[in-house]
Amino acid sequence: MTANVKQTPGVGSFAIKSGKVSIVMSRASRDRRILIYSHDTFGLGHLRRCRAIAHALVEEYKNLSVIILTGSPIIGSFDFRARVDFIRIPGVIKLRSGKYTPLNLHIDIAETLAMRASIIHHTAEIFNPDIFIVDKEPLGLHGEIKSTLELLKERGTQLVLGLRDVLDDPSLLLPEWRRKNVLPALKDIYDDIWIYGLSEIWDPLADIEMPQAVRDKVSFTGYLPRSIPQVPALLPMTEPMEEPYLLVTPGGGGDGDGMIDWVLRAYECDSPPPLNALLVFGPFMQPEIQAQFHLRVNALPRVKAIIFDTHLEPLMSAADGIVAMGGYNTYCEMLSFDKPGLIIPREVPRMEQLVRARRAEELGLVTMLRDNGERNPEIMAEALRRLPNQTPPSKAAIPGLLDGFINVNRMVAPRLLAPPSSNAKIARVRKTA
């Protein structure tokens, strides 16, 4: 049977033959593309970091399109710049036992992981990116991107592993990576390893034995700065917050009820802090816990609360201080808006936030208050009283602290600005009809 071949300008060709579709895509005939993978089993951190990177990239490179692959259930709540889009893969969550289960689907976890891996693989196969950036998990959730990495490696795609400044306590990270067998991928598959921080502040790989060839792939970018978005933010409040105020945010909120409870205790005590407080519960805080907190907030004249706002930046910029658990993104926002910060770090199941907060306090960037379970209201009230007069992060004067996007854009330039090669690899994608 003779194939019916059609040409699509700037794309290549596709042929229909015996019930099969064959798509031929040439990198030499189209604009540049970056694919970003974020496994997103919990919280907002991975998604927000990937979105910020994507936005910075398309702002710098006008011939670039970026797709984010994510399992976040609320990615549709965020807005995206032109030339940035996302593909939502089936979500999973991690149980207290350490096992994973589908977030919404009533199917076996193995089937869910198989669907995720298939969507990721076929997206990469057709999109054929110039660069593939993997956030945090070198092989993806349960190794779901291994075949995709191998496919793109064969095609000559630049493969980048992006890591936040702190991954976990060093004594816990190495056993985890050995269990997941990711060290060979760092050696044989990845071209570059970006760490979104500074080596003089923290090196997450310092205590991991690895070949010098892997060490040579590592670049520290500096932290990823944030700014007030150009689009107007719709504040989900019936009335504006009266300044001055403290902004209290546990990020996604799934494990932030302890911090919110402690702050509310401070405002409920006999000597509450003098400033107003705006609490942002987070989209993953359980509704019944939110309801209990709302009852307490309604009894406090100087405290207001909202569930979530995808544009927290204007609220952070206007605040006199920020109280947070110390996740990577909120930490970057504290630094970017030069706000006094009080961090109450989560210490389980990972010690990431504690390690980050402890080091940041040593450098004079923030102060830290550990939750020992007692949550003495007077201790929190005193910490909140001191917060607005705390030295802002800029006084630490750390060179290159917020140069993250400058360096990310610089590091992708050789691939994105190189002239299209007439010998560019051709991706052949076949789909059974």
Stockholm file with secondary structure:
# STOCKHOLM 1.0

chainA/1-433         MTANVKQTPGVGSFAIKSGKVSIVMSRASRDRRILIYSHDTFGLGHLRRCRAIAHALVEEYKNLSVIILTGSPIIGSFDFRARVDFIRIPGVIKLRSGKYTPLNLHIDIAETLAMRASIIHHTAEIFNPDIFIVDKEPLGLHGEIKSTLELLKERGTQLVLGLRDVLDDPSLLLPEWRRKNVLPALKDIYDDIWIYGLSEIWDPLADIEMPQAVRDKVSFTGYLPRSIPQVPALLPMTEPMEEPYLLVTPGGGGDGDGMIDWVLRAYECDSPPPLNALLVFGPFMQPEIQAQFHLRVNALPRVKAIIFDTHLEPLMSAADGIVAMGGYNTYCEMLSFDKPGLIIPREVPRMEQLVRARRAEELGLVTMLRDNGERNPEIMAEALRRLPNQTPPSKAAIPGLLDGFINVNRMVAPRLLAPPSSNAKIARVRKTA
#=GR chainA/1-433 SS CCCEEEEETTTEEEEEETTEEEEEEEGGGSCEEEEEEECCCSSSHHHHHHHHHHHHHHHHCTTEEEEEEECCTTGGGSCCCTTEEEEECCCEEECTTSCEEESSCCSCHHHHHHHHHHHHHHHHHHHCCSEEEEESCTTCGGGTTHHHHHHHHHHTCEEEEEEESCCSCHHHHHHHHHHHTCHHHHHHTCSEEEEESCTTTCCTTTTSCCCHHHHTTEEECCCCCCCCCSSCCCCCCSSCCCSSEEEEECTTCTTCHHHHHHHHHHHHSSSCCSSEEEEECCTTSCHHHHHHHHHHHHTCTTEEEESCCSCCHHHHHHCSEEEECCCHHHHHHHHHTTCCEEECCCCSSCCHHHHHHHHHHHTTSCEECCCCSCCCHHHHHHHHHHGGGSCCGGGGCCTTTTCHHHHHHHHHHHHHSSCCCTTCCEEEEEEEC
#=GC SS_cons         CCCEEEEETTTEEEEEETTEEEEEEEGGGSCEEEEEEECCCSSSHHHHHHHHHHHHHHHHCTTEEEEEEECCTTGGGSCCCTTEEEEECCCEEECTTSCEEESSCCSCHHHHHHHHHHHHHHHHHHHCCSEEEEESCTTCGGGTTHHHHHHHHHHTCEEEEEEESCCSCHHHHHHHHHHHTCHHHHHHTCSEEEEESCTTTCCTTTTSCCCHHHHTTEEECCCCCCCCCSSCCCCCCSSCCCSSEEEEECTTCTTCHHHHHHHHHHHHSSSCCSSEEEEECCTTSCHHHHHHHHHHHHTCTTEEEESCCSCCHHHHHHCSEEEECCCHHHHHHHHHTTCCEEECCCCSSCCHHHHHHHHHHHTTSCEECCCCSCCCHHHHHHHHHHGGGSCCGGGGCCTTTTCHHHHHHHHHHHHHSSCCCTTCCEEEEEEEC
//
